[in-house]
Amino acid sequence: MPRQNSAQSNWPMWPPPSDAEVLKLAKLASKFFRFIHPNIVKAVVDDTEQYRSEWREGLRSHDISPETYLWEGSPCVFPGIRRHAGSKEIAIFKGKAERGEEPLSQALQLDDNDFPKQVWSFVFQGRKFSKSGPSGYALAHLADHKEYKNRFEEDFDVVGPDPSPQQLFGLYTSVANTAYVPTNLMKPTDFAGDFRNLLMRKADSLYGDFCNLLPPWLRIRDSSDSDWAIESFEWAEPVGTLDNIEVFLSFRNDTINRLMLEQ
């Protein structure tokens, strides 16, 4: 008997949510997103500008493209640190494989999703992140920062030559590219494009006056649909104060300088 084509499937075809239903979901969820206060983002960006030239040279000395992390007005907090990707890098990160002489691709250090949370931890706890976040909430990245299945061409207008997902590693620790989301909500950043675009436009409305959320070869798309206008949604007030920002900036600057010297 002929074999069934492995590409065929007997799974039922269930209808996806309609555009109207996705909009309803966004209306319900928007007020639960917690964006960090613009004053905190501005403090990080202003501090980065003091060291930007020095850090760009440091990255370049390790064969890392500075534009990957430190474009003009970049809100990247830890330039040179990115999320591990693929089985080999995960094994290296967990100490189950040797890094060898081959350098990491466009990175000083790999991470397991701790470094994007450091600024939040210092702001609210005055100390380094210790694997425990706000109860019932998880950190979400608004724009993709990894190579695998990166949706930048789907999500943004590409306005520069030779785009590559590797050039988006700086979004991993970007303080303007994260928000805390309730864990009992489906992560909209993983699904509907209109919802992802809404959140990026909201972040840009908070931080865009003093920094560039994306590298210069990308632009956030405007929405021509008034139903998806930022003002049509209910938003929580941005969170956090500057009380612990100097302690945090000292920690992150020491971390970056140490990594550049160690390599």
Phi, psi and chi 1 to 4 in degrees:
 res  aa     phi    psi   chi1   chi2   chi3   chi4
   1 MET       -  143.2  -66.1 -178.1   64.8      -
   2 PRO   -66.2  142.1   24.1  -34.7      -      -
   3 ARG   -74.9  148.2  -66.4 -177.8  179.1 -179.7
   4 GLN   -73.5  135.7 -174.9  177.0    7.4      -
   5 ASN   -58.0  126.9 -170.7  -32.7      -      -
   6 SER   -63.5  -20.7   59.8      -      -      -
   7 ALA   -78.3  -16.7      -      -      -      -
   8 GLN   -77.6  155.7  -66.4  177.7   -7.1      -
   9 SER  -141.4  144.4  171.4      -      -      -
  10 ASN   -98.1    7.0  -67.5  -36.6      -      -
  11 TRP   -64.0  143.9  -74.7  106.3      -      -
  12 PRO   -69.2  155.9   24.8  -33.6      -      -
  13 MET   -96.8   98.6  -62.8  -66.2  -68.4      -
  14 TRP   -90.6  141.5  -68.9  -41.9      -      -
  15 PRO   -73.3  138.3   26.3  -34.9      -      -
  16 PRO   -76.3  164.9   30.1  -35.1      -      -
  17 PRO   -60.0  143.6  -20.2   31.2      -      -
  18 SER   -74.3  167.2   66.3      -      -      -
  19 ASP   -58.9  -38.4  -69.3  -14.7      -      -
  20 ALA   -65.9  -37.4      -      -      -      -
  21 GLU   -71.7  -36.2  -72.2  166.1  -29.2      -
  22 VAL   -63.3  -40.3  171.2      -      -      -
  23 LEU   -61.6  -42.3  178.4   61.2      -      -
  24 LYS   -61.4  -42.2  -72.8 -178.8 -179.3  178.5
  25 LEU   -59.9  -44.4  172.0   63.3      -      -
  26 ALA   -62.9  -39.6      -      -      -      -
  27 LYS   -62.1  -37.8  -67.1  -81.3 -171.8  179.9
  28 LEU   -73.8  -36.2  -70.7  170.8      -      -
  29 ALA   -88.9  -26.5      -      -      -      -
  30 SER   -56.5  -37.7   61.8      -      -      -
  31 LYS   -71.0   -9.6   62.1 -176.0  177.1 -178.2
  32 PHE   -98.0   -7.5  -65.6  104.0      -      -
  33 PHE   -75.4  134.1  -81.9   74.4      -      -
  34 ARG  -112.0  107.4  -64.0  -63.7 -172.9  -94.7
  35 PHE   -93.3  143.3  -70.2   88.5      -      -
  36 ILE   -74.0  151.1 -153.8  162.1      -      -
  37 HIS   -64.3  140.2 -161.2  -77.6      -      -
  38 PRO   -55.7  -32.0  -27.1   34.8      -      -
  39 ASN   -60.5  -33.4  -71.9  -14.1      -      -
  40 ILE   -72.0  -44.6  -63.4  165.7      -      -
  41 VAL   -61.2  -43.5  179.7      -      -      -
  42 LYS   -63.5  -38.8 -171.3  174.0 -171.0  -55.8
  43 ALA   -62.1  -40.9      -      -      -      -
  44 VAL   -66.2  -46.9  171.6      -      -      -
  45 VAL   -62.5  -44.3  172.7      -      -      -
  46 ASP   -63.3  -40.0  -71.4  -12.6      -      -
  47 ASP   -66.8  -40.2 -172.0   67.8      -      -
  48 THR   -59.7  -38.9  -63.2      -      -      -
  49 GLU   -60.8  -28.8  -76.7  -55.9  -58.8      -
  50 GLN   -66.5  -30.5  -63.3 -176.2   50.1      -
  51 TYR  -112.3    1.3  -57.2   98.8      -      -
  52 ARG   -55.5  -47.9 -175.5  166.0  172.0  -95.3
  53 SER   -63.9  -43.8  -64.5      -      -      -
  54 GLU   -63.7  -44.6  175.6 -174.6  -20.3      -
  55 TRP   -70.6  -34.9  -72.6  -13.5      -      -
  56 ARG   -62.2  -41.9  -76.9  173.5   61.1   88.6
  57 GLU   -65.5  -38.6  -73.9  -56.9  -47.8      -
  58 GLY   -62.6  -43.5      -      -      -      -
  59 LEU   -63.9  -43.0  -67.7  173.4      -      -
  60 ARG   -62.0  -34.8 -168.1  176.4  -73.2  112.8
  61 SER   -67.6  -17.8   70.7      -      -      -
  62 HIS  -105.0   20.3  -65.7  -66.9      -      -
  63 ASP    60.2   34.3  -64.8  -36.8      -      -
  64 ILE  -109.9  128.9  -62.6  171.1      -      -
  65 SER   -66.4  118.2  170.1      -      -      -
  66 PRO   -59.5  -32.0  -22.4   33.2      -      -
  67 GLU   -65.9  -18.1  -72.5   73.4   20.7      -
  68 THR   -64.3  -32.4  -62.5      -      -      -
  69 TYR  -119.9  -34.8  -63.3   93.5      -      -
  70 LEU  -121.9   58.9  -67.8  172.5      -      -
  71 TRP   -70.4  169.9   56.8   88.1      -      -
  72 GLU   -61.7  129.2 -175.4  175.6   -5.8      -
  73 GLY    71.9   23.0      -      -      -      -
  74 SER   -68.5  134.0  168.3      -      -      -
  75 PRO   -93.3   15.1   28.2  -24.5      -      -
  76 CYS   -63.0  129.1  175.2      -      -      -
  77 VAL   -88.4  -40.3 -177.8      -      -      -
  78 PHE  -124.7   80.7  -67.1   97.3      -      -
  79 PRO   -61.2  130.8   19.3  -31.1      -      -
  80 GLY   101.8   -8.8      -      -      -      -
  81 ILE  -108.0  128.6  -64.0  179.5      -      -
  82 ARG  -138.2  167.9   64.9  168.2  171.5   82.1
  83 ARG   -72.6  140.4 -178.4   72.3 -177.5  -92.8
  84 HIS   -64.6  152.9   56.0   55.9      -      -
  85 ALA  -146.5  130.3      -      -      -      -
  86 GLY    86.9  158.8      -      -      -      -
  87 SER   -62.7  -37.1   57.8      -      -      -
  88 LYS   -65.3  -47.0 -178.4  177.5  179.2 -179.7
  89 GLU   -68.3  -35.8  -71.5 -168.8  -10.1      -
  90 ILE   -62.8  -42.6  -67.3  173.5      -      -
  91 ALA   -63.6  -40.7      -      -      -      -
  92 ILE   -63.4  -45.0  -68.4  172.2      -      -
  93 PHE   -61.8  -38.9  178.9   81.8      -      -
  94 LYS   -85.2    2.8  -67.2 -177.3  175.9 -179.5
  95 GLY    76.3   17.0      -      -      -      -
  96 LYS   -96.3   -1.5  -63.8 -179.9  178.9  179.9
  97 ALA  -149.2  150.8      -      -      -      -
  98 GLU   -83.4  140.8  -67.0  -65.9  -32.3      -
  99 ARG   -69.2  -35.0  175.1  172.2  164.8  179.4
 100 GLY    73.7 -164.4      -      -      -      -
 101 GLU   -85.3  -14.4  -63.8 -176.9   -0.6      -
 102 GLU   -71.0  123.9 -177.4 -178.9   -7.8      -
 103 PRO   -70.3  155.1   27.2  -34.6      -      -
 104 LEU   -65.9  146.7  -62.0  172.2      -      -
 105 SER   -74.9  111.8  177.8      -      -      -
 106 GLN    54.2   42.6  -64.8  -62.6  -56.1      -
 107 ALA  -155.3  146.1      -      -      -      -
 108 LEU   -87.9  -34.1  -64.4  171.1      -      -
 109 GLN  -152.4  147.8  179.0  174.3  -51.2      -
 110 LEU   -94.2  160.8  -57.5  175.3      -      -
 111 ASP  -146.8  160.9 -176.9   48.3      -      -
 112 ASP  -117.3   41.3 -168.5   29.2      -      -
 113 ASN    77.1   25.8 -143.6   25.2      -      -
 114 ASP   -92.7  -43.4  -79.0    0.8      -      -
 115 PHE   -63.2  -33.5  -86.9   93.8      -      -
 116 PRO   -63.6  -18.7  -23.4   35.0      -      -
 117 LYS   -95.1   -6.7  -58.2  167.7 -174.8  171.5
 118 GLN   -62.5  -46.1  -63.8  -68.1    5.0      -
 119 VAL   -62.2  -39.6   61.1      -      -      -
 120 TRP   -62.8  -43.1  -67.0   81.9      -      -
 121 SER   -64.2  -44.0 -177.0      -      -      -
 122 PHE   -65.9  -40.3  -87.7   91.1      -      -
 123 VAL   -60.3  -43.5  164.0      -      -      -
 124 PHE   -97.1  -22.4  -70.8  103.0      -      -
 125 GLN  -122.7  -12.5  -59.0 -173.3  105.9      -
 126 GLY    72.4   18.2      -      -      -      -
 127 ARG  -151.3  171.3   63.1  178.0 -174.1  -92.0
 128 LYS   -63.5  145.9 -174.1  177.5  176.8  179.6
 129 PHE   -62.1  136.8  177.8   70.1      -      -
 130 SER  -130.1   45.0   57.6      -      -      -
 131 LYS    70.4    8.6  -61.7  -64.4 -175.8 -178.8
 132 SER  -132.2  123.2  177.5      -      -      -
 133 GLY  -111.4 -169.5      -      -      -      -
 134 PRO   -62.5  136.4   20.3  -30.7      -      -
 135 SER   -59.8  129.3  178.4      -      -      -
 136 GLY    80.4    5.1      -      -      -      -
 137 TYR  -128.6  150.9  -83.6   73.6      -      -
 138 ALA  -133.7  150.0      -      -      -      -
 139 LEU   -76.2  134.3 -166.9   75.2      -      -
 140 ALA  -122.6  138.0      -      -      -      -
 141 HIS   -87.3  135.7  -75.2   87.7      -      -
 142 LEU   -79.3  -40.4  -52.6 -177.2      -      -
 143 ALA  -118.0  146.6      -      -      -      -
 144 ASP   -61.6  143.7  -64.8  -22.0      -      -
 145 HIS  -127.9   -1.4   57.3   83.1      -      -
 146 LYS  -107.5  163.4  -65.3 -173.9  -70.1 -173.2
 147 GLU   -71.1  -43.0  -72.3 -174.0   89.1      -
 148 TYR   -65.8  123.3 -176.5   64.3      -      -
 149 LYS    53.3   34.9  -67.7 -173.9  176.9 -179.7
 150 ASN   -68.6  135.6 -164.4  -66.0      -      -
 151 ARG  -107.4   27.5  -61.8  166.1  -68.8 -175.3
 152 PHE   -62.9  -34.3   73.1   89.3      -      -
 153 GLU   -71.4  -26.2  -68.2  178.0  -50.7      -
 154 GLU   -81.1  -35.1  174.1 -174.1  -20.0      -
 155 ASP   -90.4  -26.4  -71.2  -15.5      -      -
 156 PHE  -132.2  165.6  -54.8  108.7      -      -
 157 ASP   -86.7  125.1  -70.0  -31.8      -      -
 158 VAL   -90.9  119.4 -179.7      -      -      -
 159 VAL  -120.2    9.6  -64.9      -      -      -
 160 GLY  -128.6  166.6      -      -      -      -
 161 PRO   -81.3  156.5   30.0  -34.0      -      -
 162 ASP    49.7   54.6  -56.7  -38.7      -      -
 163 PRO   -68.0  147.3   26.9  -33.8      -      -
 164 SER  -148.4  138.6  166.3      -      -      -
 165 PRO   -58.5  -27.6  -23.0   32.9      -      -
 166 GLN   -60.4  -27.6  -83.7 -157.2  -10.0      -
 167 GLN   -74.0   -1.5  -61.8  173.0   37.3      -
 168 LEU  -106.5    9.4  -60.6  176.3      -      -
 169 PHE   -59.3  -28.8  -72.2  159.5      -      -
 170 GLY   -65.2  -17.8      -      -      -      -
 171 LEU   -72.7  -14.7  -66.2  176.8      -      -
 172 TYR   -61.8  -48.6  174.8   58.4      -      -
 173 THR  -104.5   15.7   65.5      -      -      -
 174 SER   -65.1  122.9  167.6      -      -      -
 175 VAL   -67.8  -20.7   65.4      -      -      -
 176 ALA   -89.4   -2.1      -      -      -      -
 177 ASN  -110.0   17.7 -168.3   45.5      -      -
 178 THR  -132.1  154.4   57.0      -      -      -
 179 ALA  -153.3  152.8      -      -      -      -
 180 TYR   -91.0  135.8  -93.0   94.2      -      -
 181 VAL  -127.8  140.6 -174.2      -      -      -
 182 PRO   -58.3  135.9  -24.1   33.9      -      -
 183 THR   -71.5  -18.1   53.9      -      -      -
 184 ASN   -91.6    9.8   59.0   -0.1      -      -
 185 LEU  -106.0  141.9  -75.1  179.5      -      -
 186 MET   -59.8  134.3  176.9 -176.8   68.2      -
 187 LYS   -69.3  105.8  -84.1 -168.6  179.3 -180.0
 188 PRO   -66.4  -23.2   23.5  -32.3      -      -
 189 THR   -66.5  -15.7   48.8      -      -      -
 190 ASP   -91.9   -6.5  -71.5  -18.3      -      -
 191 PHE  -130.2  -98.8  -62.9   96.5      -      -
 192 ALA   -64.0  127.1      -      -      -      -
 193 GLY   -62.3  -39.3      -      -      -      -
 194 ASP   -62.7  -36.9  -74.9  -25.0      -      -
 195 PHE   -70.1  -43.8 -156.1  162.1      -      -
 196 ARG   -59.5  -43.5  -68.2 -161.9  -52.4  -85.7
 197 ASN   -63.3  -39.6  174.1  -99.5      -      -
 198 LEU   -59.3  -45.5  170.9   71.2      -      -
 199 LEU   -67.3  -37.3  -64.5  173.3      -      -
 200 MET   -66.7  -39.3  -74.7  -59.2  -58.9      -
 201 ARG   -67.5  -35.2  -73.9 -172.8  -71.9  113.3
 202 LYS   -64.9  -45.7  174.6   60.6  177.3  176.5
 203 ALA   -60.1  -41.2      -      -      -      -
 204 ASP   -65.1  -34.9 -168.2   50.6      -      -
 205 SER   -67.2  -28.0   73.9      -      -      -
 206 LEU   -83.0  -39.1  -68.3  170.9      -      -
 207 TYR  -118.7  -11.1  -44.2  126.0      -      -
 208 GLY   -68.0  -16.0      -      -      -      -
 209 ASP   -72.5  -20.2  -73.3  -15.3      -      -
 210 PHE  -130.7    1.6   52.5   81.9      -      -
 211 CYS  -154.1  169.1   72.2      -      -      -
 212 ASN  -109.8  112.4  -65.7  -48.5      -      -
 213 LEU   -64.4  -30.6  -83.8   67.1      -      -
 214 LEU  -121.1  157.7  -60.5  170.9      -      -
 215 PRO   -58.1  158.6  -21.8   32.5      -      -
 216 PRO   -64.5  -12.9   21.4  -32.9      -      -
 217 TRP   -90.7    5.4   52.3  -83.3      -      -
 218 LEU  -125.9  147.9  -72.2 -179.9      -      -
 219 ARG  -131.3  139.0  -65.4  -76.2 -174.2  -84.0
 220 ILE   -73.1  131.3  -60.6  171.6      -      -
 221 ARG   -75.6  137.0  -68.8 -174.9 -179.2  132.1
 222 ASP   -75.7  158.6  -68.4  -31.6      -      -
 223 SER  -108.2  129.7  176.3      -      -      -
 224 SER   -89.7   -2.5   58.1      -      -      -
 225 ASP   -94.9  114.2 -171.4  -17.8      -      -
 226 SER   -62.0  -24.2   59.7      -      -      -
 227 ASP   -64.2  -24.7  -72.5  -22.4      -      -
 228 TRP  -103.3   14.2  -75.5   95.8      -      -
 229 ALA   -65.5  142.6      -      -      -      -
 230 ILE   -54.3  -39.2  -63.2  171.3      -      -
 231 GLU   -69.6  -12.9  -62.0   77.3   16.0      -
 232 SER   -82.9   -1.1  -61.2      -      -      -
 233 PHE  -118.3  155.1  -66.5   78.8      -      -
 234 GLU   -92.2  129.6 -178.2 -179.8   -7.0      -
 235 TRP  -124.7  144.7  -58.0   97.8      -      -
 236 ALA   -74.5  153.7      -      -      -      -
 237 GLU   -65.9  143.8  -72.3  -63.8  -44.0      -
 238 PRO   -57.5  151.0  -24.0   34.1      -      -
 239 VAL  -114.6  155.6  -63.8      -      -      -
 240 GLY   100.2  156.1      -      -      -      -
 241 THR  -127.5  176.5   70.1      -      -      -
 242 LEU   -90.1    7.5  -67.5  172.9      -      -
 243 ASP   -55.3  -38.9  -68.5   -9.4      -      -
 244 ASN  -109.8   14.2  -62.5  -42.8      -      -
 245 ILE   -68.2  -35.5 -165.2   65.1      -      -
 246 GLU   -66.7  -38.0  -67.9  -58.3  -34.6      -
 247 VAL   -63.7  -41.6  177.5      -      -      -
 248 PHE   -65.3  -46.7  169.3   70.2      -      -
 249 LEU   -61.6  -36.5  -68.1  175.2      -      -
 250 SER   -63.4  -43.2  178.2      -      -      -
 251 PHE   -62.3  -47.5  164.4   78.4      -      -
 252 ARG   -71.1  -36.3   76.8  103.3  177.1 -147.4
 253 ASN   -67.5  -40.5  -65.8  -11.8      -      -
 254 ASP   -61.9  -39.9  -72.2  -13.2      -      -
 255 THR   -63.3  -47.3  -60.5      -      -      -
 256 ILE   -63.7  -46.9  -64.5  168.2      -      -
 257 ASN   -64.2  -38.6  -68.2  -29.7      -      -
 258 ARG   -63.1  -45.0  172.7  178.6   54.1   79.4
 259 LEU   -63.4  -37.7  -73.0  172.9      -      -
 260 MET   -70.3  -29.9  -71.6 -169.4  178.4      -
 261 LEU   -80.8  -31.1  -72.5  172.6      -      -
 262 GLU   -72.7  -30.7  -77.4 -179.3   -8.6      -
 263 GLN   -69.6      -  -54.1  -56.4  -49.2      -
